[in-house]
């Protein structure tokens, strides 16, 4: 059942750019190996080579003692190597069952055996703890459910080596717990698991050993029991990162209210929500998946219908029917889905950056020179690491895509900024940069809202945290009440 793998001097070049520099290490069969590294360290590229999505430029891939070169992902899957993508590889217009068996359809004679596929799909969905009808179109699922469909699909392939790239980024604590139980079961059956995550607590709890990559090179490996989280973070970054959060700035007692939301109701999601954010304040929003945090702010900026509620910006009631209206009133919202809604992946960096200010920038036509100057400024201001400023957005690492998205949404100069999961799938170094940027925005007198599933992030960053449960405001916690225990108790409505 088990599968052992050895990477021997693996080199990968995209045109003139070398992203893997002779990577050399082995994956022992039947173990959970944590693969650590900052965005751009080469982890995903290496795993795509193992799963047949990319070809190495040099070096050998040895599987079970035999040198292999996979022509495509199907060839790797035939050996039992399956990659669960961080960016979903699902067809939205097909059903859950059709996605699970896509390319591996079951037939009876010349016909598709839909009943057998639905039955087996239901079995795999139960394995991952997802209770949806197998005939549901994938496009109707929320992000967390799509992640579980990806995992169910991998199970259906009878994987002997399973690569999980940020699998818990969108999952609730309950779903995450079920995933870990599933991983333990697979490991007991001899499946080798490569686990890529930026969540160091998960690495500590779930892996047998960790392998660290930095700048396209292998730098270290250790049994997990021999390294703590701080040492893992330092190995990834190559420097000490104990100072993740800056001290919070003191709020002026007379700081004006920049955003006030009253009696907000979003059908099916949010009931009677009210809060305010002052100039210079960072207000956090906590809650489990499905608590209504994202939906509340989508309603505030006109992306979702609300049945009641008023929004006031800088003391004036405003009517917002679209994100464009919101932007004109000085309010911007950066979605948690930076690939789907934050950036146009195939456009260049300059085009992405200036998209929200086209009207302002094109008098009477777009000034490419000014756009390039704006990009150069953004690269410097936001610390965007880029080898080629003319590359498309998709060629940036996750952390640098997020910095570009932030630069784009801040370009119109909003007074109120809502950031939904601003560091999801972002490495330790980029995280610290983004936290520093959020502090800077608050110091400039803007009001910042941070929606996050990472409790440490909310505690380290925010002046106050609003906790939602089942679409209602459960608590508004001040600085002296911000503990993980408090946040979890309110988020799960078990606080007494």
N, C-alpha and C positions, 0 to 999 in steps of 0.2 A: 504493500500500500504506500509506504513512505517514499519520498523522493528527495535525493540529495543533489545540491547544485554547487558548482564552483565557477566563480568568475575569474578568468585568468587574463590580466592586463587588458581589460576592456577599455577601448577608446571609442568615443563617439564625436563626430564632427557634423555640424550643420553649416555647410558652405565653409567659409574661412574660420568659423567659430568652433573651438573645441570645448565641449561641455563635460566630457568624461576623460580623465587623464590616467589611463592604465589602472583601472580599479581591480583590486585583487582580494577576494575573500570567499569563504565558503558558507553555505547555508546547511546546517545539519538537519537531517531528516527528523520529522516528528517533533520539532520544537517551535515555539512562538518566538520569532526574532523581531525585535523592535528596530526599525530603520529610522535613524534620527538625522536631522540636518536642517539648516535654514532653507527657505525657499531659494531655488537656484543652485542648491548643493549637488543636484544631479540624481536624487533618489528616484523620482518618477521616471526619468529617462532610462535609468538602469533597469527598473522593473518593466518598462515597456519593451525593452530588449528581451528580457526573460520571457515575457508573455507574447512575443511575436509581433508586436505593433511597430517596432523599430528594428533596424538591422545595425549591428555594431560596425564601426569603421575599421576596427582592428581588435585583435585579441580573440580568445576562445570562450565559449559557453559550454561547460561540461555538465551533463545531466545524467545522474546514475552511472558515472564513470565513462560516459560516451560523449564525444564532442558533437554538439548540435548547432544547427543554424536554421531557425524557424522562418519559413517564407512568409507566414502570416499568423494571426492569432488563432486561427482554426488548427494549424499544425501544432501549436503549443497546447491548445485545449485537448487535442487527441492524446497527448501524453499526460494530461491531468493538471496542466498549469493554467490557472484562471485568475484574471485581474478584475477586481471590483473598482471601477473608475471613481475618482473623486468628482469629476464632472460627468453627470449621468450619461450613459450610453443607451438611452431608451427611446423608443419611437412613441411620441405622445398620442398619435392617432390610433395606435393599436391597443388591444386590451392587455391587462396584466398577464393573463395566460399566454397570449400571443407573444408578448415580450420575453417571457421566461423561456419559451421554446423556439424563439426566433433563430432560424438557421439550423435547428435541430428538431424540426416538427415531427410529430408522431403521425403515422399513417396506417390506414387499414386498406390494403390493396392500393389502388391509385388515389384514394381519397384521404383528406386530413381527418384524423381521429380527434375531433374537438372534445368529445366527452372525456376521453382518456387524458387529454392535455389539461382540461379544467380540473379533473379529479387530482392529477398529480400536482398541478399548480397549487391547489388548495392545501395539499400536504406540505409543500415547501413554504407556503405563506404561514402555515401554522408553526412550522419549525422556527421561523424568524419572528413570530409573534405579531403578525400583521393580519388584522381581521377585516379584509375587504373582499368583495365578490371578484373572483378571477375574471369575470366578464366586464369589469369596470375599465373604461379607457384610462390609460396612464396619465393623459393630460388633465384628468380631474383630480389627481392625487396631490397632496401637499408634498413639499420637499422631503420631509422625513420619511413619508411613505414610499416615495420613489427610491430612497436609499435602501429601504428594506426589500423592495422588489429586485434591486440590483443584487443584493445578497442572496435572495431566494433563487435568482437565475444562476448564480455561481454554484449553489448547492445542487441544482438540477444537472450540472455538468459533471458531477461526481469528482470534484477536484481532489487531487493528491497534494497539490501545492497551491495555496490560496493567498493572493496578494491583496491586502486591504489598504486602500489609500484614503486616509482621513474618514473612516467609516462612521464615526460618532459625531461628526461636525454638526449634523442636523437633528440628532436624535435626543429625545427626552431622557431623563435619568432612568426611567422604567425600561424604555426601549434599549438603552445602552446596557443595562444590567442583563437583559435577555440575550443581547448580542454576545456579551462576555461568557454567559453560560453555554451558548452555542459554540463559541470558540473552544471552550474547555472540552466540550463533547467531541468536536472534530479532532482536537489534539489527541484525545484518548483513543480515537480510531486510527491514529497514525498520520493525520494530515499535517504537513508543514505549513506554518502560517507566517507570512511576512507582514508586519503591522507597521504602517507609516502613520504617525500622528505627531502633532505639536503639543498634545496634552501629556505633560510629563508624569502626572499622577497615574494616567492610564498605563504608560510605559512601565512605571514602577510596579503596578499591581498585576499586569496581565502578561508580561513577557518573561521568557527564560533568559534571554541575553539581548544586549543592545549593540548595534553596529552604527557607528557615527561617520557621516560623510561631510566634507566641507570643500567647497569650490571644485566639485567634480572629482575629488580624490577620497579614497578610504583613509580615515585618520585613526580610528580606534574601535576595539570591540571589547566587551566585558560581560561577565555574567551579571544579570540585573541586580542581584543581591549585593554586588560589590560597589555599586555606584548609587549615590543619592541624586535627587532631582537637580540640585544646584550644580553638581559635577557634570551631569548630562548637559545642562544648559551651557556651561562653560566650554565643554568639548565641542558643542555645535558651533558656537560663535567664535571660539578661539580667544575669548577674553571673559573677565568676570562680569556677570549680568545680575548681580544681587540688587542693583539699584533700578529695578524695573519702573517703579512709580516715583514721580517727583512729589515733593511735599505739596499738599493742596493749598491753593491761595485762599486767603481769608475773604469772605464775602462782605462787601460793604453793607452795613445795616440798612442804608437807604437806597440800595441798588434797585433800579426800576424793573418792573415786571415786563419782560419782552414777549413772552407767549403765555396766554391764559386760555385754557380750554374748559368749558363749562357744560355739564349735563350731556356729554357725548354718548350717543347710542348708535351702534352699528348692528343692524339686524343679524342675529345668529352669532354675534361675536362679542360685542361690548355693551355694557349696560351702565348708563348714567355716570360716566367717567369725568372727573374734574381734577385739574392740577394747574400749577403755574411754574414758570421758569424765569429766573431773574438774570439780569445782565451779569456776566462773569460766572454764572453758575453752571455746573455740570450735573444734570439730573439723570439718574439711571432708571431703567425699567427692567425689573426682573419678573420671572414667571416661567412656568413649564411650557413646553410646546403646546400650542392650542389655547394659551391663556388669553390671547387677543391683543398682545402688544403690537405686533406688526400691523394687524388689521386696524387698530385704533389710529395709528399714524398714517396709514394709507387713506383712511377717511378724512383725516385732518388736511392732507395735501390734495384731496380730490381724486384719488385713484380708486376709491371705493365709496359706495353710497352710504350716507348716514341718515337716520330717520329723525334725529334730534341732536341738538348741541350747537354751541356758538364757539367761534375762535376769535380771539382778539390778539393783535400784534401791536406792540408798543402803545397799548391803551386804546386802540381803535378796533371795533368789530369789523371783520373782513369776511367777504363772501368768496369762497374758494371752490371752483368747480373742476380745476385741473392743476397738475403740477406747475404748468406755466403761470396760472394765476398766483399760485403759492410763491413762485420765484419772484414775480413782480411785487409781491408784498414783503419780500425779504426773508422767505422761508424756503429751505431746501431739504429734501429727504433723500439720503443715499440708501438704496435698497440692500437687503442682505444678499440678494442674488446679483453679484457684481458682473457675472458673465452674461446673464440673461437681460438685466435691466440697467446695470451701471455703466457698462462700456459696450461699444461696438467692436467686437473682437477682431474683425478683418480690416477695420480702418486703422490708419496710422495714429501715432501718439498725438501729433498736432491737431488732426481732425477731431479726435476724441476730446482733447482739452478744450477746443474752442466751440464745440457744438452748441453749448447752452448760451453762448453769447454771439451767435452768428449775426443776429440783427444789429447788435451794437458794433460788431467788427467789420461788417460788410457795407461800407458806404462809398461808392455804390456797389463795389464787389469785394470779394474776400482778399485781404492783403496777406499773401503768403509769408512775406518777410516779417510782418508784425506777429503773425502766428508762430513763426519759428522763434522769434525773440521771447514770446510768451512761454513757449515750451522750454526754452533754455532756462528761463526764470523758474518755472515749475520744477524742473529737474534739480535745480540748486536748492530751492525753498523746501521741497518735500523729500529731498534725499532719494530721488528715483534713480535706481541703478540700472543703466541701460548701455549696452555695447554699441548699438546703432540707433540714433534718434529717428531714423526713417523706417524702423521696423513696425509691423502691425502690433496691436495691443496684445494679441494672443501669445506673442513670443516672449513677453515679460513673465517673470515668476509671479506667484500669487501675491506676495507682499508688495511688489512693485506695481502690479495691476491695481491693487487697492489704493496705493499712494496716488496713482494717476487718476483714479475715480474721485478721490478726495479733492485733488487739484481742480478737476473738471467742475465738481459741484460747488466749490468755493469761489470759482472764478467770477460769478455774478456779484459776489460780495454780500452774501446773506447775513442778516443779523441773528437769525435763528437757524440752527443746523441740527437735523435729526440723523443720527448715524445708527443704522440697523446692523448689528453684528459686525462692527468695523474691523475686527481682527480675526474673523473666522478663516481657518486654513492658512494663517499667516505665521511665519516663524518668529522665534524669540527676538531676534535683532530688529525685524520690521515692526514687531509689536511695540517695542520700546520707542521707536521713531514715531509711530502713530499716537501713542500716549502723549509724547512730548508735544505733538502737533495739536492734540485736543486741548492740552493745558494752554498752549499759545492762543488758541481761538478764544478760550474763556478769558484769558488775560487781556485780550483786545476788547472785552466788553460784550462779546456775543453770548447768546444763551445756547447751550449745547445739551442735546438729549442723546443718551447712549442706551440703546436696547442691546442687552447682551445675555447670553446663557452662561457666561463664565463669571461665577460669583466673585472670584478673586479680583477680576477686572473691575467689577462694579464697586467693590469695597476700596480698591486701591486708587480709583479714578474719581469717584463721584462725591459731591457734597451731600446729596440725599438720594435715596433710592425708593421709587414707587414699586410696590409688588402687586402684580395682578394674579387673580385666581378665578378661572371660569368667567372671564370677561368683566370682573368687578375689581375695583381698587380694594385690596385687602389691607394694605398698610402703607404709610409713607414714613420711611425710617430716616432719622437724622444721624449726624456723624457718630454719636456715641452709641448708636444701636446697630451699626453696620458690622455684623458678624455672619459667618457662613450659616451657623445654626439658626439665627434669626431669619435670614432670607429663605432658607429651606422650609422652616416651619410655616412662614406666611405663604410661600408659594404653593405648599401642599395643604394649606388650611388646617394645619395641626397645631397652630399656636394657641396656647391657653394663657 
